[in-house]
Each structure stands twice: as structure tokens, then as C-alpha cells.
């Protein structure tokens, strides 16, 4: 009996620690996430944007007890998980309080909310998107970006990171996926209708044999050694741009 009581107590404590949440009622508009180092963004059928800390137990600064965290931008941690969340009507702005570390965060986003993520500091980690059936914009310098079961439209660019995308059963126009130094790895339904453009300066381009590209007519002179492929998938359709300057591009079938 005592063991059961202890187990229940530990479960309550651990649940409070690992699932600390901040909720904001919102079913439409735009979520602007800036300089949050470590975040997973997941779509769901809900009516609130839910921010959760996934850090577990962290040692607290005993000197800061009774004080509030503020930033040079005049922001405060109004969530209890190291984030400042500002509701400005049609947009919700999210900032991280700490510059170099910060919380590991999960954000659940209703399907009617579009997401824009930006990050410029060298302290970022991998950024993950999952089950998002709306527009996503990403602009980073050092982060790698992972997107799973997304539909687009997509505008994703990073300088030093890789980009991995697995699309859902449908894809919405337009699609732009660009990395300067990292690989671009994209998985699409084989039936996707697209106007495809793939560009690399120093890498290679690899395409699944099941994905047939109708290459644009280059006339009498063929472009041997060209670093750009332009053509249509299944007769053409949405605009899909894949680019990696210093690395390779991989186009796979789902």
C-alpha cells in the first residue's frame, strides 16, 4: 500500500514537472516564434495554442527567488516556462527569455493557425514540425529543420543546417526549400503534380526511380554538367523549388 502511495505521489510530481503548460485560446491567425532554441511544433484539432516545457527537473537559481526574469526587449516570462507570449490579436509573438540555453518547448497549434519561425543566433538546436496542415515559414542560420506530415505552403530556408521534409498525402502550392550548406531531403507522394526546380552548385541530385521527371526542352544543345534540373512531375502543377548550394538534394517517394 505504501509503495502504491509513493508511486502515485511520484507520478503527480513528475507530471507537474514534465507537463508544465501555458494555454492561449486561438483558432486562427499567425504564430510568430523568434529565437526559441529548441522547439517542436505540432498541429492538432484544438482551440488553444498550448505551450509545454519538456525540460524535466532543472536546478533553479536560488538568488532569483522572488524575482522575475526580464529581457533587453522589455519582455517578461509570462508563461512560467521561460517564454514571453504576446497576444496581439491576429498574431501571437513568442520569444525566449534566455539567449544561450532556454527551455525545451513543445507547442501544440490548432489547424487554423499559420506558423512563422525565425532564428539567427548560434545557440539553436533542431527544429521540428509535425502534422501541420497550414502554411509554414522558416528562416534560420544554424538550425536544422525537420518537417513530418506537413502539407504546405512551405517557405523554409537555413544557412548551416539540413532540411528534411516528409509531406502528407496532399501538398499545397507553393513549396520552397533552401539550404546553403546542408542537404535537402524531401519525400513526396509519387502522384504529386508539380513544376519542379532543383538547384545545387557543389552537390548532387538524387531522385527515386518511381518519380518521373518530364525535363524541359533544352533545344539542340544539351546542358552537360548543369547544376539545375527543371521539369514537370505528372504533367505539372504546384511550384516546387529545392535548392542546396554546397550539399546534395534527395527526392524520395512516399
Secondary structure, DSSP 8 states (H G I E B T S, - for coil): -HHHHHHHHHHHHHHHHHT-EEEEE-SSEEEEEES-SEEEEEEES-SEEEEEE---S----GGGTT---B-TTS-B--SSSSEEEEE-SSEEEEEES-SSS--EEEEEEETTEEEEEEE-STT---EEEES--S-EEEEESS--EEEEEE---EEEEESSS-EEEEE-S---S-EEEEESSS-EEEEE-TT--EEEEEE-SSS-EEE-TTS-EEE---TTS--TT-SEEEEEETT--EEEEEEESSS-EEEEE-
